[in-house]
Amino acid sequence: MEKATLDNGMTIFTNTIPGSRLVVMHYLIKVGSFYEKKYSAGISHFIEHMLFNGTKNQSKEEILDCIEDLGGEINAYTSLTSTVYHCSLLNEHWKKGLELLSDIVWNSTLPEDSFENEKKVIIQEIRSLNSHPITAVKNAIFQNLFKMNPEKHSVIGTEESVREISLRQLQEYKNSHYIPNRAVLVISGDIQQSEIAEFLNSFSINDNNMKTINDIEDDNLFELNSETYKVSKAFEQGCLAIANFSPSKNSVDYYPYLFIESILADGLSSRLYRELRERLGIVYEIGMGHIELNNQGLSVFTALTNKENFEEVKEVFFKQAAILKKDLVSETELLRLKNKLLYNLLSSNQSIEKLNEDLLVGLLHRGYPLKEEDLISKIRSVTSEDIRQCANNYFISTNYMFIEMDENVDGKRDVSVNI
């Protein structure tokens, strides 16, 4: 992996893979919903949509035709702290692919004739996401999670906030945040860094006078106080979410916590699935995942069930958490967990697209990429005592938030949540 910083401040990382027939590139712009502040919620995601609608050099149709002609794929996504534009195509076409992606990121005109239509598309996307109880309950978590505004919403925003966004605001926000010294480009393929640097140095990029924007500090952003937030929304089934602090990517507890999530809710053999679904028959579906920032993490357990079962599901969850805090995982179970996590890692890394994205994530959270052998070593080195200590560090009574979603929830505390 080679690193270079261009004269305009943009950073590029090149992962040269001799003989690769594919090339994958990810442009990361350090802007996401954490940076919206005075702007309407969802503006970062709105810009992501708009950038594909035409540039100074080509129309939307020409952009789509170009990637189709090259036999590749192009897409983008927005998160709390960044927006990523990515492209994969045949290695022989890397220069055309990089030119296309760079043109989209730096030269988009945000055409007025696409603005209202794109707004309608995003509103439909919001409605689609909120049509599933698990997505809706996660949005409710966001709305009650952060100590600082405006992050009390999902990345996509709400129907109301998206309707408030104007084209002028989009242009102002893009000009303020899409600047080279806020950009990182990661490329994997049979390509040399000198070739990439030479091409990008010849590519015209508006540096907006090299403005300086400070990174958002993510220390103590999450506010959990073991309160229950109740959301009334009609679904065929209710949904319970239990959110708790979890390790960040930089924490020594990060890998032991992956084991904990696997023990509790990963697959048909997980402890919570066996208890809640197989033995008690009170849930239809469970899941557990986490949000990772540099200095904080948040783990979310979800269960599709009726409101009459909410308290029993909580009781089972905390019983299993208490067992992990007290008892060591057996050597047999530990070996099985290591095999599962290693398989998940290695099978996903067979894809050059996933490899390049993992490199990007490592750079974003640590400032350097972790090699596959480093990840394998970290998983293999986890002990039963590491898991027990990690459980004691994070399963603490004040570290929780509960979201109860059902058509007619009542009881402890009702909080108005806009979803």
C-alpha positions as CSV (number, residue, x, y, z in Angstrom):
1,M,0.0,0.0,0.0
2,E,1.5,3.3,-1.1
3,K,0.4,6.8,0.0
4,A,0.8,10.1,-1.7
5,T,-0.5,13.6,-1.1
6,L,-1.2,15.7,-4.1
7,D,-0.4,19.4,-4.3
8,N,-4.0,20.3,-3.7
9,G,-4.1,18.3,-0.5
10,M,-5.9,15.2,-1.6
11,T,-4.6,11.9,-0.3
12,I,-4.4,8.8,-2.5
13,F,-3.6,5.2,-1.4
14,T,-2.7,2.6,-4.0
15,N,-2.9,-1.1,-3.4
16,T,-1.1,-2.6,-6.3
17,I,-2.2,-6.2,-7.2
18,P,-0.1,-7.6,-10.0
19,G,-2.1,-9.5,-12.6
20,S,-5.5,-8.2,-11.3
21,R,-8.1,-8.1,-14.1
22,L,-10.3,-5.7,-12.1
23,V,-9.7,-2.3,-10.6
24,V,-11.8,-0.8,-7.7
25,M,-11.7,2.8,-6.6
26,H,-13.3,4.5,-3.6
27,Y,-13.5,8.3,-3.3
28,L,-14.2,9.3,0.3
29,I,-15.2,12.9,1.2
30,K,-15.1,13.6,4.9
31,V,-18.7,14.9,5.1
32,G,-21.8,13.2,6.5
33,S,-24.8,13.9,8.7
34,F,-22.5,14.9,11.6
35,Y,-21.5,18.0,9.6
36,E,-25.0,19.3,8.7
37,K,-25.5,21.5,11.8
38,K,-27.3,24.6,10.4
39,Y,-28.5,22.7,7.3
40,S,-31.6,20.5,7.0
41,A,-31.2,16.9,8.0
42,G,-30.3,14.7,5.0
43,I,-28.5,17.3,2.9
44,S,-25.3,15.2,2.7
45,H,-27.2,12.3,1.3
46,F,-29.2,14.6,-1.0
47,I,-25.9,15.8,-2.6
48,E,-24.8,12.2,-3.1
49,H,-27.9,11.6,-5.2
50,M,-27.5,14.9,-7.1
51,L,-23.9,14.3,-8.2
52,F,-24.9,11.6,-10.7
53,N,-27.2,14.0,-12.6
54,G,-24.6,15.7,-14.7
55,T,-21.3,17.5,-14.7
56,K,-19.6,20.3,-16.6
57,N,-18.5,17.7,-19.1
58,Q,-21.3,15.2,-19.5
59,S,-25.0,14.7,-18.9
60,K,-26.6,12.1,-16.6
61,E,-27.3,9.9,-19.6
62,E,-23.7,10.1,-20.8
63,I,-22.5,9.2,-17.3
64,L,-24.7,6.1,-17.3
65,D,-23.7,5.2,-20.8
66,C,-20.0,5.6,-20.0
67,I,-20.0,3.1,-17.1
68,E,-22.1,0.6,-19.1
69,D,-19.7,0.9,-22.1
70,L,-16.8,0.1,-19.8
71,G,-18.6,-2.9,-18.3
72,G,-18.3,-1.6,-14.8
73,E,-20.4,-0.5,-11.8
74,I,-20.7,2.8,-10.0
75,N,-22.5,3.8,-6.9
76,A,-22.3,5.8,-3.6
77,Y,-23.4,5.9,0.0
78,T,-23.5,8.4,2.8
79,S,-22.7,7.8,6.5
80,L,-22.5,9.8,9.7
81,T,-19.0,11.1,8.9
82,S,-18.4,10.5,5.2
83,T,-19.7,10.2,1.7
84,V,-18.2,7.5,-0.5
85,Y,-18.3,7.3,-4.3
86,H,-17.0,4.0,-5.7
87,C,-16.5,2.4,-9.1
88,S,-15.3,-1.1,-10.2
89,L,-14.4,-2.0,-13.8
90,L,-11.9,-3.9,-16.0
91,N,-8.3,-3.0,-15.0
92,E,-7.5,-1.9,-18.6
93,H,-10.1,0.9,-18.3
94,W,-8.8,2.3,-15.0
95,K,-8.0,5.7,-16.4
96,K,-11.5,6.2,-18.0
97,G,-13.1,5.0,-14.7
98,L,-11.0,7.4,-12.6
99,E,-11.8,10.2,-15.0
100,L,-15.5,9.5,-14.7
101,L,-15.6,9.2,-10.9
102,S,-13.4,12.3,-10.5
103,D,-15.7,14.3,-12.9
104,I,-18.7,13.3,-10.8
105,V,-17.2,14.2,-7.5
106,W,-15.6,17.5,-8.5
107,N,-17.5,18.8,-11.5
108,S,-21.1,18.1,-10.8
109,T,-23.4,21.0,-11.7
110,L,-26.3,20.0,-9.5
111,P,-28.7,20.6,-12.4
112,E,-31.9,22.4,-11.5
113,D,-34.1,20.3,-13.8
114,S,-33.1,17.2,-11.7
115,F,-33.6,18.7,-8.3
116,E,-37.3,18.3,-7.6
117,N,-37.4,14.8,-9.2
118,E,-34.4,13.7,-7.0
119,K,-36.2,15.1,-3.9
120,K,-39.2,12.9,-4.8
121,V,-36.9,9.8,-5.1
122,I,-35.4,10.4,-1.7
123,I,-38.8,10.8,-0.1
124,Q,-39.8,7.5,-1.6
125,E,-36.6,6.0,-0.3
126,I,-37.4,7.3,3.2
127,R,-40.9,5.8,3.0
128,S,-39.5,2.5,1.8
129,L,-37.0,2.3,4.6
130,N,-39.6,3.1,7.2
131,S,-41.9,0.5,5.9
132,H,-39.9,-2.2,7.7
133,P,-40.0,-2.2,11.6
134,I,-36.3,-2.9,12.1
135,T,-35.3,0.1,9.9
136,A,-38.0,2.3,11.6
137,V,-36.8,1.3,15.1
138,K,-33.2,2.1,14.2
139,N,-34.3,5.5,13.0
140,A,-36.0,6.1,16.3
141,I,-32.7,5.3,18.0
142,F,-30.9,8.0,16.0
143,Q,-33.5,10.5,16.9
144,N,-32.8,10.0,20.6
145,L,-29.2,9.1,20.6
146,F,-26.9,12.1,20.3
147,K,-26.0,14.9,22.7
148,M,-25.3,17.4,20.0
149,N,-27.6,18.6,17.2
150,P,-28.4,17.9,14.3
151,E,-27.5,14.3,14.5
152,K,-30.9,13.3,16.0
153,H,-32.0,11.8,12.7
154,S,-30.9,9.1,10.4
155,V,-28.4,9.9,7.6
156,I,-31.2,10.1,5.0
157,G,-33.2,12.7,7.1
158,T,-37.0,12.9,7.3
159,E,-39.6,13.7,4.7
160,E,-40.0,17.1,6.3
161,S,-36.3,18.0,6.4
162,V,-35.8,16.8,2.8
163,R,-38.7,19.0,1.6
164,E,-37.0,22.0,3.2
165,I,-33.7,21.6,1.3
166,S,-33.3,24.1,-1.5
167,L,-31.0,24.0,-4.5
168,R,-29.1,27.0,-3.2
169,Q,-28.4,25.1,0.1
170,L,-27.1,22.1,-1.8
171,Q,-24.7,24.3,-3.8
172,E,-23.5,26.1,-0.8
173,Y,-23.0,22.9,1.2
174,K,-21.1,21.2,-1.6
175,N,-18.9,24.1,-2.2
176,S,-18.0,24.3,1.5
177,H,-17.3,20.6,2.0
178,Y,-16.2,19.0,-1.3
179,I,-12.6,20.2,-1.2
180,P,-9.5,18.2,-2.0
181,N,-7.9,18.3,1.4
182,R,-11.1,16.6,2.7
183,A,-10.9,13.8,0.1
184,V,-9.2,10.4,0.2
185,L,-8.9,8.1,-2.8
186,V,-8.2,4.4,-2.4
187,I,-7.5,2.2,-5.5
188,S,-6.9,-1.5,-5.7
189,G,-5.8,-3.1,-9.0
190,D,-2.8,-3.7,-11.3
191,I,-1.9,-0.1,-11.4
192,Q,1.0,2.0,-10.1
193,Q,0.6,5.0,-7.8
194,S,2.8,7.2,-10.0
195,E,0.3,6.7,-12.9
196,I,-2.6,7.8,-10.6
197,A,-0.8,10.8,-9.2
198,E,0.2,11.9,-12.7
199,F,-3.4,11.7,-13.9
200,L,-5.0,13.5,-11.0
201,N,-2.4,16.3,-11.0
202,S,-3.5,17.0,-14.6
203,F,-7.2,16.8,-13.7
204,S,-8.8,20.2,-12.9
205,I,-10.2,20.3,-9.4
206,N,-11.7,23.4,-7.8
207,D,-9.9,23.7,-4.5
208,N,-12.3,26.4,-3.1
209,N,-9.3,28.3,-1.8
210,M,-8.3,25.3,0.3
211,K,-10.8,25.9,3.2
212,T,-10.1,24.2,6.4
213,I,-12.9,22.1,8.1
214,N,-12.2,20.5,11.4
215,D,-13.1,16.8,11.8
216,I,-16.0,16.1,14.1
217,E,-14.8,14.8,17.4
218,D,-16.9,11.7,18.3
219,D,-16.0,11.5,22.0
220,N,-19.1,11.2,24.2
221,L,-21.6,11.8,21.4
222,F,-23.9,9.0,22.4
223,E,-26.3,9.7,25.3
224,L,-27.6,6.5,26.9
225,N,-29.5,6.7,30.2
226,S,-31.4,3.4,30.3
227,E,-34.6,5.1,29.4
228,T,-37.4,3.6,27.3
229,Y,-38.7,5.4,24.2
230,K,-42.0,4.3,22.9
231,V,-43.0,4.7,19.3
232,S,-46.5,4.1,18.0
233,K,-46.4,2.8,14.4
234,A,-48.5,0.2,12.7
235,F,-46.7,-3.0,11.6
236,E,-47.8,-6.6,11.6
237,Q,-45.3,-7.1,14.3
238,G,-43.9,-5.0,17.0
239,C,-40.2,-4.4,17.4
240,L,-37.9,-4.0,20.4
241,A,-34.4,-2.5,20.1
242,I,-31.8,-2.6,22.9
243,A,-28.9,-0.2,22.2
244,N,-25.7,-0.1,24.3
245,F,-22.2,1.3,24.2
246,S,-19.7,-0.9,22.4
247,P,-16.0,-0.6,21.5
248,S,-14.8,1.6,18.7
249,K,-12.5,0.2,15.9
250,N,-9.5,1.5,17.9
251,S,-10.4,-0.2,21.2
252,V,-8.6,-3.4,22.4
253,D,-12.1,-4.7,23.1
254,Y,-13.3,-4.4,19.5
255,Y,-12.5,-8.0,18.5
256,P,-13.7,-9.6,21.7
257,Y,-17.0,-7.7,21.2
258,L,-17.3,-9.3,17.8
259,F,-17.2,-12.6,19.5
260,I,-20.0,-11.4,21.9
261,E,-22.3,-10.4,19.1
262,S,-21.7,-13.7,17.4
263,I,-22.4,-15.6,20.7
264,L,-25.6,-13.7,21.3
265,A,-27.3,-13.2,18.0
266,D,-25.4,-14.5,15.0
267,G,-27.2,-17.4,13.4
268,L,-29.4,-20.3,14.4
269,S,-27.0,-21.6,17.0
270,S,-26.7,-18.2,18.8
271,R,-27.8,-18.1,22.5
272,L,-30.6,-15.5,22.1
273,Y,-32.0,-17.3,19.0
274,R,-32.2,-20.6,20.8
275,E,-33.8,-19.0,23.9
276,L,-36.2,-16.5,22.3
277,R,-37.1,-18.3,19.1
278,E,-36.6,-22.0,19.7
279,R,-37.3,-22.5,23.4
280,L,-39.8,-19.7,24.1
281,G,-41.2,-19.0,20.6
282,I,-41.8,-15.3,21.4
283,V,-39.8,-13.7,18.5
284,Y,-39.9,-14.0,14.8
285,E,-36.5,-12.6,14.0
286,I,-33.5,-11.2,15.9
287,G,-30.3,-9.4,14.9
288,M,-27.4,-7.6,16.3
289,G,-25.0,-5.1,14.7
290,H,-22.9,-2.0,15.6
291,I,-22.0,1.5,14.6
292,E,-18.3,2.2,14.6
293,L,-16.8,5.7,15.1
294,N,-13.2,6.5,15.9
295,N,-13.6,6.8,19.7
296,Q,-17.1,5.3,20.3
297,G,-19.3,2.5,19.2
298,L,-22.9,1.5,19.6
299,S,-24.3,-2.0,19.5
300,V,-28.0,-2.5,18.6
301,F,-30.0,-5.7,19.3
302,T,-33.4,-6.0,17.6
303,A,-36.2,-8.4,18.0
304,L,-39.4,-8.7,16.0
305,T,-42.1,-9.6,18.5
306,N,-45.4,-8.4,20.0
307,K,-45.4,-5.7,22.7
308,E,-46.7,-8.3,25.2
309,N,-43.3,-10.0,24.9
310,F,-41.0,-6.9,25.2
311,E,-40.3,-7.3,28.9
312,E,-39.6,-11.0,28.6
313,V,-37.2,-10.4,25.7
314,K,-35.3,-7.9,27.8
315,E,-35.1,-10.3,30.7
316,V,-33.6,-13.0,28.5
317,F,-31.2,-10.5,26.9
318,F,-29.8,-9.4,30.3
319,K,-29.7,-13.0,31.6
320,Q,-27.4,-13.9,28.7
321,A,-25.3,-10.8,29.2
322,A,-24.9,-11.7,32.9
323,I,-23.7,-15.2,31.9
324,L,-21.1,-13.7,29.6
325,K,-19.9,-11.4,32.5
326,K,-19.6,-14.3,34.9
327,D,-18.7,-17.5,33.0
328,L,-15.9,-18.2,30.6
329,V,-16.8,-19.3,27.1
330,S,-15.7,-23.0,26.7
331,E,-12.7,-23.8,24.5
332,T,-15.0,-25.7,22.1
333,E,-17.3,-22.7,21.7
334,L,-14.3,-20.3,21.4
335,L,-12.8,-22.4,18.6
336,R,-16.2,-22.5,16.8
337,L,-16.5,-18.8,17.0
338,K,-13.0,-18.2,15.7
339,N,-13.7,-20.5,12.7
340,K,-16.9,-18.6,12.0
341,L,-15.4,-15.1,12.2
342,L,-12.3,-16.2,10.1
343,Y,-14.6,-17.7,7.5
344,N,-16.6,-14.5,7.3
345,L,-13.5,-12.4,7.0
346,L,-11.7,-14.6,4.4
347,S,-14.8,-15.2,2.3
348,S,-15.6,-11.5,2.0
349,N,-12.0,-10.6,1.2
350,Q,-12.2,-12.8,-1.9
351,S,-13.8,-9.9,-3.5
352,I,-11.5,-7.0,-4.6
353,E,-14.4,-4.6,-4.0
354,K,-14.7,-5.7,-0.4
355,L,-10.9,-5.6,0.0
356,N,-10.7,-2.0,-1.2
357,E,-13.6,-1.0,1.0
358,D,-12.0,-2.6,4.1
359,L,-8.8,-0.7,3.3
360,L,-10.8,2.5,3.2
361,V,-12.5,1.7,6.5
362,G,-9.2,1.0,8.2
363,L,-7.8,4.3,6.9
364,L,-10.8,6.2,8.1
365,H,-10.8,4.8,11.6
366,R,-7.1,4.2,12.3
367,G,-5.3,6.2,9.8
368,Y,-3.7,3.1,8.3
369,P,-5.1,-0.1,6.7
370,L,-5.0,-3.5,8.5
371,K,-3.6,-6.3,6.4
372,E,-5.5,-9.5,6.2
373,E,-2.9,-11.4,8.2
374,D,-3.2,-8.7,11.0
375,L,-7.0,-9.3,11.1
376,I,-6.5,-13.0,11.3
377,S,-4.0,-12.6,14.1
378,K,-6.3,-10.4,16.1
379,I,-9.2,-12.9,15.8
380,R,-7.0,-15.9,16.7
381,S,-5.6,-14.1,19.7
382,V,-8.9,-13.5,21.5
383,T,-9.3,-15.6,24.7
384,S,-12.3,-16.6,26.8
385,E,-11.0,-14.2,29.5
386,D,-10.9,-11.3,26.9
387,I,-14.6,-12.0,26.1
388,R,-15.6,-12.1,29.8
389,Q,-13.7,-8.8,30.5
390,C,-15.2,-7.1,27.5
391,A,-18.7,-8.1,28.6
392,N,-18.0,-6.6,32.0
393,N,-16.8,-3.4,30.4
394,Y,-19.8,-2.9,28.2
395,F,-22.9,-4.6,29.8
396,I,-23.4,-1.9,32.4
397,S,-26.9,-0.9,33.7
398,T,-26.5,2.8,32.7
399,N,-25.2,1.9,29.2
400,Y,-28.6,1.2,27.5
401,M,-31.4,2.7,25.5
402,F,-34.7,0.9,24.7
403,I,-37.0,1.5,21.8
404,E,-40.4,-0.2,21.9
405,M,-42.3,0.1,18.7
406,D,-45.9,-1.2,18.3
407,E,-49.2,0.1,17.0
408,N,-50.4,1.0,20.5
409,V,-47.6,1.2,23.0
410,D,-48.3,2.5,26.4
411,G,-46.8,2.5,29.9
412,K,-43.5,3.8,31.3
413,R,-42.5,6.7,29.1
414,D,-43.9,8.0,25.8
415,V,-41.6,10.1,23.7
416,S,-42.7,11.7,20.5
417,V,-40.5,10.3,17.7
418,N,-40.8,11.6,14.2
419,I,-40.2,8.7,11.7
